[in-house]
Amino acid sequence: MTIRLSALAAAAMAFAASPALAGGTESPADLDQLVAQFTGALIGQPGGAARAIDARLKLARCVQTPVASWYGSTRRSVRIDCPTPGGWTVYVPLMQVEQAQPVVSRGDLVSVEVSGQGFMIAGRGEALAAGAPGDVVSVRTEDGTRKGRTISGRVLGPGRIGIALP
């Protein structure tokens, strides 16, 4: 009888120590805020959560700080993990950002602008891929030979590639 009571007491203590019972539930509003901080966009904005996390969702209070990360290669969702043993995972779908139209096409002659602290140098090159503003594309520079050097830079605008040096 003593052994049964001890086993029952141990099981009850383990159950009481579980994250679900130890600290209540995680606030969906706090998780929404975590997603907004991670993506840099508010709920309903392009790049932000498509909608608020359902307030009816009852997740055990996470002993450690929940961690946000991109989910999938297309970054269409944010994954929130509770890193506590026995924790949980929530996937939050995002509002899709409208795809910008390319302003540089493969084969275009482009201006390559290298800038740093107090200087800017411009040269010419051939775009090796299409890109919209903000995209990183490879460019073969003109160096007087048929084979130029291949570099990567960010599309600044039509026909312009930028490389910022520290």
C-alpha positions in Angstrom: 0.0 0.0 0.0 2.9 2.4 0.8 4.5 1.7 -2.6 1.2 2.5 -4.4 0.7 5.8 -2.5 4.3 6.8 -3.2 4.0 6.1 -6.9 0.7 8.0 -6.9 2.2 10.9 -5.1 5.2 11.0 -7.5 2.8 10.9 -10.5 0.7 13.7 -9.0 3.8 15.9 -8.4 5.1 15.3 -11.9 1.7 16.2 -13.3 1.5 19.4 -11.1 5.0 20.4 -12.3 4.0 20.3 -16.0 4.1 23.6 -17.8 0.4 23.5 -18.5 -0.4 23.6 -14.8 2.6 25.5 -13.4 2.0 28.9 -14.9 -1.4 29.1 -16.6 -1.6 29.7 -20.3 0.4 31.7 -22.8 -1.2 35.0 -24.0 -2.1 34.9 -27.7 -1.7 38.7 -27.8 1.9 38.2 -26.6 2.6 35.7 -29.4 1.0 38.2 -31.9 3.5 40.8 -30.6 6.4 38.4 -31.0 5.4 37.7 -34.6 5.1 41.4 -35.3 8.6 42.1 -33.9 10.0 39.2 -35.8 8.5 40.1 -39.2 8.6 43.9 -38.7 4.9 44.2 -39.8 1.7 44.4 -37.9 -1.2 41.9 -38.2 -3.0 42.2 -41.6 -0.1 44.2 -43.2 1.9 42.6 -46.1 4.6 40.5 -44.5 2.8 40.4 -41.1 0.5 37.8 -39.6 -2.6 37.2 -41.8 -4.8 37.4 -38.7 -4.4 37.4 -34.9 -3.7 34.1 -33.2 -7.1 32.6 -32.0 -7.7 33.8 -28.5 -9.4 30.4 -27.7 -6.1 28.7 -28.1 -4.9 27.5 -24.7 -1.1 27.0 -24.7 0.8 26.1 -21.6 2.8 29.1 -20.2 6.3 28.7 -21.6 8.9 28.7 -18.9 11.5 30.0 -21.4 10.9 32.8 -23.9 9.1 31.6 -27.0 11.3 31.6 -30.1 10.2 32.8 -33.6 11.7 31.6 -36.8 10.8 31.4 -40.5 9.0 28.3 -41.5 9.5 27.0 -45.1 11.8 28.1 -47.8 9.3 30.7 -49.1 8.8 32.4 -45.7 5.1 32.3 -45.8 4.7 31.4 -42.2 6.4 32.0 -38.8 7.0 29.1 -36.5 6.8 29.9 -32.7 8.4 27.3 -30.5 8.3 26.9 -26.7 11.8 25.6 -26.1 10.8 24.1 -22.7 10.8 20.3 -22.6 7.3 19.2 -23.5 6.7 22.6 -25.0 4.5 23.5 -28.0 4.8 24.8 -31.6 2.5 27.2 -33.4 2.6 28.1 -37.1 1.4 31.6 -38.0 0.5 32.2 -41.7 1.6 35.6 -43.1 0.0 38.1 -45.5 1.9 37.8 -48.8 3.9 40.7 -50.0 3.0 41.7 -53.5 5.9 40.7 -55.8 7.7 43.7 -57.2 8.3 43.8 -60.9 11.9 43.4 -62.1 13.6 46.6 -63.1 16.8 44.8 -64.3 16.7 41.9 -66.8 19.3 39.3 -67.5 21.7 40.7 -70.1 21.0 44.3 -69.3 23.9 46.7 -69.2 23.8 48.2 -65.7 25.7 50.8 -63.6 27.5 49.2 -60.7 27.8 51.7 -57.8 30.2 50.8 -55.0 29.9 53.2 -52.0 31.5 53.4 -48.6 32.4 55.9 -45.9 32.8 59.1 -47.9 33.2 57.7 -51.4 31.3 56.3 -54.4 32.7 54.6 -57.5 30.6 53.6 -60.5 31.4 51.2 -63.3 29.4 49.1 -65.8 28.5 45.5 -66.0 26.1 43.0 -67.4 23.3 41.6 -65.2 23.3 37.9 -65.0 19.8 37.6 -63.6 16.6 39.7 -63.4 15.8 41.5 -60.2 13.3 43.9 -58.6 14.4 46.7 -56.3 16.0 45.2 -53.2 16.9 41.8 -54.8 20.5 40.7 -54.9 21.7 39.8 -58.4 25.1 38.8 -59.9 26.8 41.1 -62.4 29.7 40.5 -64.7 31.8 43.7 -64.6 33.5 45.2 -67.7 37.2 45.1 -67.3 38.4 45.4 -70.8 38.4 41.6 -71.4 35.7 39.3 -72.6 35.6 37.7 -69.2 34.9 40.2 -66.5 34.8 39.6 -62.7 31.5 38.4 -61.3 30.2 40.3 -58.3 26.8 40.5 -56.4 24.9 43.6 -55.6 21.5 44.9 -54.6 19.2 46.3 -57.3 18.7 50.0 -56.6 16.5 50.9 -59.5 16.2 50.5 -63.3 19.7 49.8 -64.6 21.4 50.4 -61.2 23.1 47.9 -58.9 24.6 49.0 -55.6 27.3 47.5 -53.3 27.7 49.1 -49.9 31.0 48.7 -48.2 31.3 49.2 -44.4 
